[in-house]
Structure formats: C-alpha cells, structure tokens
Amino acid sequence: MSQTHSLDVCGLPPPEPFEQIMTALDDLPNGDLLEVRIHRQPHPLFEVLRNNGFVYNCEPTPDGVFLIRIRHQ
C-alpha cells in the first residue's frame, strides 16, 4: 500500500528547498508519493526530476503556494 509523505519548504532560502526535496526523494520508497509545498515553481528541480526517473505535477493552491506531487516513474 502506497503512502503520501509531506514536506513544506515554503519561505526557506535557496538552496534549502532543493536540498530538502532531494533528501526526501532519496528516502522515498517506490510507489509512494511526496507532496511538497513551496512558495514558487522550482523550475531547475523539474529538470532534475525528469532526468532521474520521477514524474511530477505542480499546481497552484488558493493560499498562494504551489503543491508538487512527485513519485518514481
């Protein structure tokens, strides 16, 4: 059964959001989902995800942040 893991990196200065996301992905079991709340769209992260076998979806939320859902391909 898959699980959802949550990570909130809103307001952290670069490169902390990227580093925390990558650490969480290193520990993400296959089949599980990582949901990240972040204050902007991290475009450099998207390329890294694609190049490392992850799929993602990024959506703005009503409270002005972005929710990124990431899983292994």
KOLZARO-916087 format. One record per atom (N, C-alpha, C): residue in three letters; residue number from 1; x, y, z. Coordinates in Angstrom, 2 decimals. Example, Ala and Ser with C-alpha at 12.3 -4.5 7.8 and 13.67 -1.06 7.14 Angstrom:
2
@resn:ALA&resi:1&x:13.19&y:-5.69&z:7.80
@resn:ALA&resi:1&x:12.30&y:-4.50&z:7.80
@resn:ALA&resi:1&x:13.20&y:-3.30&z:7.80
@resn:SER&resi:2&x:12.85&y:-2.25&z:7.08
@resn:SER&resi:2&x:13.67&y:-1.06&z:7.14
@resn:SER&resi:2&x:12.90&y:0.03&z:7.87
***
This chain:
73
@resn:MET&resi:1&x:0.84&y:-1.18&z:0.00
@resn:MET&resi:1&x:0.00&y:0.00&z:0.00
@resn:MET&resi:1&x:0.89&y:1.25&z:0.00
@resn:SER&resi:2&x:0.63&y:2.17&z:-0.91
@resn:SER&resi:2&x:1.46&y:3.36&z:-1.01
@resn:SER&resi:2&x:1.08&y:4.39&z:0.06
@resn:GLN&resi:3&x:2.06&y:5.20&z:0.40
@resn:GLN&resi:3&x:1.85&y:6.24&z:1.39
@resn:GLN&resi:3&x:2.19&y:7.60&z:0.77
@resn:THR&resi:4&x:1.64&y:8.64&z:1.37
@resn:THR&resi:4&x:1.95&y:10.01&z:0.96
@resn:THR&resi:4&x:2.80&y:10.65&z:2.05
@resn:HIS&resi:5&x:3.92&y:11.21&z:1.63
@resn:HIS&resi:5&x:4.83&y:11.90&z:2.54
@resn:HIS&resi:5&x:4.73&y:13.39&z:2.23
@resn:SER&resi:6&x:4.68&y:14.22&z:3.25
@resn:SER&resi:6&x:4.52&y:15.67&z:3.07
@resn:SER&resi:6&x:5.79&y:16.41&z:3.48
@resn:LEU&resi:7&x:6.09&y:17.47&z:2.72
@resn:LEU&resi:7&x:7.24&y:18.30&z:3.01
@resn:LEU&resi:7&x:6.87&y:19.74&z:2.70
@resn:ASP&resi:8&x:7.06&y:20.62&z:3.67
@resn:ASP&resi:8&x:6.77&y:22.04&z:3.49
@resn:ASP&resi:8&x:8.08&y:22.81&z:3.52
@resn:VAL&resi:9&x:8.44&y:23.42&z:2.37
@resn:VAL&resi:9&x:9.69&y:24.19&z:2.29
@resn:VAL&resi:9&x:9.40&y:25.66&z:1.99
@resn:CYS&resi:10&x:8.19&y:26.09&z:2.25
@resn:CYS&resi:10&x:7.80&y:27.48&z:1.99
@resn:CYS&resi:10&x:8.67&y:28.44&z:2.78
@resn:GLY&resi:11&x:9.17&y:29.46&z:2.08
@resn:GLY&resi:11&x:9.90&y:30.52&z:2.72
@resn:GLY&resi:11&x:11.36&y:30.23&z:3.02
@resn:LEU&resi:12&x:11.82&y:29.02&z:2.77
@resn:LEU&resi:12&x:13.23&y:28.72&z:3.02
@resn:LEU&resi:12&x:14.09&y:29.35&z:1.93
@resn:PRO&resi:13&x:15.25&y:29.86&z:2.27
@resn:PRO&resi:13&x:16.13&y:30.46&z:1.26
@resn:PRO&resi:13&x:16.83&y:29.38&z:0.43
@resn:PRO&resi:14&x:17.12&y:29.68&z:-0.83
@resn:PRO&resi:14&x:17.87&y:28.72&z:-1.66
@resn:PRO&resi:14&x:19.24&y:28.48&z:-1.04
@resn:PRO&resi:15&x:19.78&y:27.29&z:-1.14
@resn:PRO&resi:15&x:19.27&y:26.11&z:-1.84
@resn:PRO&resi:15&x:18.53&y:25.13&z:-0.93
@resn:GLU&resi:16&x:18.10&y:25.59&z:0.24
@resn:GLU&resi:16&x:17.47&y:24.67&z:1.21
@resn:GLU&resi:16&x:16.27&y:23.90&z:0.66
@resn:PRO&resi:17&x:15.32&y:24.56&z:-0.05
@resn:PRO&resi:17&x:14.19&y:23.77&z:-0.56
@resn:PRO&resi:17&x:14.64&y:22.63&z:-1.47
@resn:PHE&resi:18&x:15.55&y:22.92&z:-2.40
@resn:PHE&resi:18&x:16.05&y:21.90&z:-3.31
@resn:PHE&resi:18&x:16.72&y:20.77&z:-2.54
@resn:GLU&resi:19&x:17.58&y:21.13&z:-1.59
@resn:GLU&resi:19&x:18.30&y:20.11&z:-0.81
@resn:GLU&resi:19&x:17.35&y:19.24&z:-0.01
@resn:GLN&resi:20&x:16.35&y:19.85&z:0.63
@resn:GLN&resi:20&x:15.40&y:19.07&z:1.43
@resn:GLN&resi:20&x:14.55&y:18.15&z:0.54
@resn:ILE&resi:21&x:14.16&y:18.65&z:-0.62
@resn:ILE&resi:21&x:13.37&y:17.83&z:-1.55
@resn:ILE&resi:21&x:14.20&y:16.64&z:-2.02
@resn:MET&resi:22&x:15.45&y:16.88&z:-2.41
@resn:MET&resi:22&x:16.29&y:15.79&z:-2.89
@resn:MET&resi:22&x:16.55&y:14.75&z:-1.80
@resn:THR&resi:23&x:16.74&y:15.19&z:-0.57
@resn:THR&resi:23&x:16.92&y:14.26&z:0.54
@resn:THR&resi:23&x:15.67&y:13.41&z:0.74
@resn:ALA&resi:24&x:14.50&y:14.05&z:0.69
@resn:ALA&resi:24&x:13.24&y:13.31&z:0.84
@resn:ALA&resi:24&x:13.06&y:12.31&z:-0.29
@resn:LEU&resi:25&x:13.45&y:12.68&z:-1.51
@resn:LEU&resi:25&x:13.32&y:11.76&z:-2.65
@resn:LEU&resi:25&x:14.27&y:10.58&z:-2.53
@resn:ASP&resi:26&x:15.45&y:10.81&z:-1.96
@resn:ASP&resi:26&x:16.39&y:9.70&z:-1.74
@resn:ASP&resi:26&x:15.78&y:8.63&z:-0.85
@resn:ASP&resi:27&x:14.94&y:9.05&z:0.09
@resn:ASP&resi:27&x:14.33&y:8.14&z:1.06
@resn:ASP&resi:27&x:12.94&y:7.66&z:0.65
@resn:LEU&resi:28&x:12.44&y:8.12&z:-0.51
@resn:LEU&resi:28&x:11.06&y:7.82&z:-0.92
@resn:LEU&resi:28&x:10.97&y:6.39&z:-1.47
@resn:PRO&resi:29&x:10.19&y:5.53&z:-0.82
@resn:PRO&resi:29&x:10.03&y:4.17&z:-1.34
@resn:PRO&resi:29&x:9.28&y:4.17&z:-2.67
@resn:ASN&resi:30&x:9.62&y:3.20&z:-3.53
@resn:ASN&resi:30&x:8.89&y:3.06&z:-4.79
@resn:ASN&resi:30&x:7.41&y:2.91&z:-4.51
@resn:GLY&resi:31&x:6.61&y:3.62&z:-5.29
@resn:GLY&resi:31&x:5.16&y:3.56&z:-5.12
@resn:GLY&resi:31&x:4.60&y:4.64&z:-4.22
@resn:ASP&resi:32&x:5.44&y:5.23&z:-3.39
@resn:ASP&resi:32&x:4.97&y:6.29&z:-2.50
@resn:ASP&resi:32&x:4.99&y:7.64&z:-3.21
@resn:LEU&resi:33&x:4.28&y:8.59&z:-2.64
@resn:LEU&resi:33&x:4.13&y:9.93&z:-3.20
@resn:LEU&resi:33&x:4.72&y:10.94&z:-2.24
@resn:LEU&resi:34&x:5.46&y:11.90&z:-2.79
@resn:LEU&resi:34&x:5.96&y:13.02&z:-1.99
@resn:LEU&resi:34&x:5.18&y:14.26&z:-2.40
@resn:GLU&resi:35&x:4.52&y:14.90&z:-1.43
@resn:GLU&resi:35&x:3.81&y:16.16&z:-1.67
@resn:GLU&resi:35&x:4.62&y:17.28&z:-1.04
@resn:VAL&resi:36&x:5.02&y:18.23&z:-1.89
@resn:VAL&resi:36&x:5.85&y:19.34&z:-1.44
@resn:VAL&resi:36&x:5.07&y:20.64&z:-1.57
@resn:ARG&resi:37&x:5.06&y:21.42&z:-0.50
@resn:ARG&resi:37&x:4.51&y:22.79&z:-0.54
@resn:ARG&resi:37&x:5.69&y:23.74&z:-0.64
@resn:ILE&resi:38&x:5.63&y:24.63&z:-1.65
@resn:ILE&resi:38&x:6.74&y:25.55&z:-1.88
@resn:ILE&resi:38&x:6.18&y:26.88&z:-2.36
@resn:HIS&resi:39&x:6.87&y:27.97&z:-2.08
@resn:HIS&resi:39&x:6.36&y:29.32&z:-2.36
@resn:HIS&resi:39&x:6.56&y:29.76&z:-3.81
@resn:ARG&resi:40&x:7.24&y:28.98&z:-4.62
@resn:ARG&resi:40&x:7.42&y:29.32&z:-6.04
@resn:ARG&resi:40&x:7.60&y:28.04&z:-6.84
@resn:GLN&resi:41&x:7.50&y:28.15&z:-8.16
@resn:GLN&resi:41&x:7.74&y:26.98&z:-9.00
@resn:GLN&resi:41&x:9.25&y:26.80&z:-9.16
@resn:PRO&resi:42&x:9.79&y:25.70&z:-8.70
@resn:PRO&resi:42&x:11.24&y:25.47&z:-8.78
@resn:PRO&resi:42&x:11.63&y:24.82&z:-10.11
@resn:HIS&resi:43&x:11.68&y:25.62&z:-11.16
@resn:HIS&resi:43&x:11.94&y:25.07&z:-12.50
@resn:HIS&resi:43&x:13.21&y:24.23&z:-12.59
@resn:PRO&resi:44&x:14.33&y:24.60&z:-11.95
@resn:PRO&resi:44&x:15.51&y:23.71&z:-12.02
@resn:PRO&resi:44&x:15.24&y:22.32&z:-11.45
@resn:LEU&resi:45&x:14.38&y:22.25&z:-10.43
@resn:LEU&resi:45&x:14.03&y:20.96&z:-9.84
@resn:LEU&resi:45&x:13.33&y:20.08&z:-10.86
@resn:PHE&resi:46&x:12.46&y:20.65&z:-11.68
@resn:PHE&resi:46&x:11.69&y:19.86&z:-12.63
@resn:PHE&resi:46&x:12.59&y:19.09&z:-13.59
@resn:GLU&resi:47&x:13.65&y:19.74&z:-14.06
@resn:GLU&resi:47&x:14.59&y:19.06&z:-14.97
@resn:GLU&resi:47&x:15.31&y:17.92&z:-14.25
@resn:VAL&resi:48&x:15.71&y:18.16&z:-13.01
@resn:VAL&resi:48&x:16.37&y:17.10&z:-12.23
@resn:VAL&resi:48&x:15.43&y:15.92&z:-12.04
@resn:LEU&resi:49&x:14.16&y:16.19&z:-11.75
@resn:LEU&resi:49&x:13.19&y:15.11&z:-11.57
@resn:LEU&resi:49&x:13.07&y:14.29&z:-12.84
@resn:ARG&resi:50&x:12.88&y:14.97&z:-13.98
@resn:ARG&resi:50&x:12.74&y:14.25&z:-15.25
@resn:ARG&resi:50&x:13.97&y:13.41&z:-15.56
@resn:ASN&resi:51&x:15.15&y:13.95&z:-15.28
@resn:ASN&resi:51&x:16.39&y:13.24&z:-15.60
@resn:ASN&resi:51&x:16.69&y:12.09&z:-14.66
@resn:ASN&resi:52&x:15.96&y:12.00&z:-13.54
@resn:ASN&resi:52&x:16.22&y:10.96&z:-12.55
@resn:ASN&resi:52&x:15.06&y:10.00&z:-12.35
@resn:GLY&resi:53&x:14.17&y:9.93&z:-13.32
@resn:GLY&resi:53&x:13.12&y:8.91&z:-13.30
@resn:GLY&resi:53&x:11.92&y:9.23&z:-12.42
@resn:PHE&resi:54&x:11.66&y:10.50&z:-12.17
@resn:PHE&resi:54&x:10.48&y:10.88&z:-11.39
@resn:PHE&resi:54&x:9.45&y:11.53&z:-12.31
@resn:VAL&resi:55&x:8.19&y:11.40&z:-11.95
@resn:VAL&resi:55&x:7.12&y:12.14&z:-12.59
@resn:VAL&resi:55&x:6.54&y:13.08&z:-11.54
@resn:TYR&resi:56&x:6.02&y:14.21&z:-11.99
@resn:TYR&resi:56&x:5.54&y:15.20&z:-11.04
@resn:TYR&resi:56&x:4.36&y:15.97&z:-11.64
@resn:ASN&resi:57&x:3.66&y:16.62&z:-10.75
@resn:ASN&resi:57&x:2.56&y:17.52&z:-11.09
@resn:ASN&resi:57&x:2.70&y:18.71&z:-10.17
@resn:CYS&resi:58&x:2.60&y:19.92&z:-10.74
@resn:CYS&resi:58&x:2.72&y:21.13&z:-9.93
@resn:CYS&resi:58&x:1.47&y:21.98&z:-10.13
@resn:GLU&resi:59&x:0.81&y:22.32&z:-9.03
@resn:GLU&resi:59&x:-0.42&y:23.11&z:-9.09
@resn:GLU&resi:59&x:-0.38&y:24.24&z:-8.08
@resn:PRO&resi:60&x:-0.86&y:25.42&z:-8.48
@resn:PRO&resi:60&x:-1.00&y:26.50&z:-7.50
@resn:PRO&resi:60&x:-2.15&y:26.17&z:-6.54
@resn:THR&resi:61&x:-2.04&y:26.64&z:-5.32
@resn:THR&resi:61&x:-3.10&y:26.43&z:-4.33
@resn:THR&resi:61&x:-3.75&y:27.76&z:-4.01
@resn:PRO&resi:62&x:-4.95&y:27.75&z:-3.44
@resn:PRO&resi:62&x:-5.65&y:29.00&z:-3.12
@resn:PRO&resi:62&x:-4.88&y:29.90&z:-2.15
@resn:ASP&resi:63&x:-3.99&y:29.32&z:-1.33
@resn:ASP&resi:63&x:-3.26&y:30.14&z:-0.37
@resn:ASP&resi:63&x:-1.96&y:30.71&z:-0.94
@resn:GLY&resi:64&x:-1.76&y:30.60&z:-2.27
@resn:GLY&resi:64&x:-0.65&y:31.27&z:-2.93
@resn:GLY&resi:64&x:0.66&y:30.50&z:-3.00
@resn:VAL&resi:65&x:0.65&y:29.24&z:-2.62
@resn:VAL&resi:65&x:1.85&y:28.42&z:-2.75
@resn:VAL&resi:65&x:1.60&y:27.37&z:-3.84
@resn:PHE&resi:66&x:2.61&y:26.59&z:-4.12
@resn:PHE&resi:66&x:2.49&y:25.53&z:-5.11
@resn:PHE&resi:66&x:2.57&y:24.19&z:-4.42
@resn:LEU&resi:67&x:1.79&y:23.24&z:-4.90
@resn:LEU&resi:67&x:1.82&y:21.87&z:-4.40
@resn:LEU&resi:67&x:2.39&y:21.01&z:-5.52
@resn:ILE&resi:68&x:3.52&y:20.38&z:-5.23
@resn:ILE&resi:68&x:4.17&y:19.49&z:-6.20
@resn:ILE&resi:68&x:4.01&y:18.07&z:-5.70
@resn:ARG&resi:69&x:3.46&y:17.21&z:-6.54
@resn:ARG&resi:69&x:3.32&y:15.79&z:-6.20
@resn:ARG&resi:69&x:4.35&y:15.03&z:-7.05
@resn:ILE&resi:70&x:5.20&y:14.27&z:-6.38
@resn:ILE&resi:70&x:6.31&y:13.59&z:-7.03
@resn:ILE&resi:70&x:6.27&y:12.10&z:-6.70
@resn:ARG&resi:71&x:6.52&y:11.28&z:-7.73
@resn:ARG&resi:71&x:6.66&y:9.84&z:-7.50
@resn:ARG&resi:71&x:7.65&y:9.27&z:-8.50
@resn:HIS&resi:72&x:8.16&y:8.06&z:-8.19
@resn:HIS&resi:72&x:9.02&y:7.38&z:-9.15
@resn:HIS&resi:72&x:8.21&y:7.03&z:-10.38
@resn:GLN&resi:73&x:8.86&y:7.06&z:-11.52
@resn:GLN&resi:73&x:8.19&y:6.72&z:-12.78
@resn:GLN&resi:73&x:7.91&y:5.25&z:-12.85
***
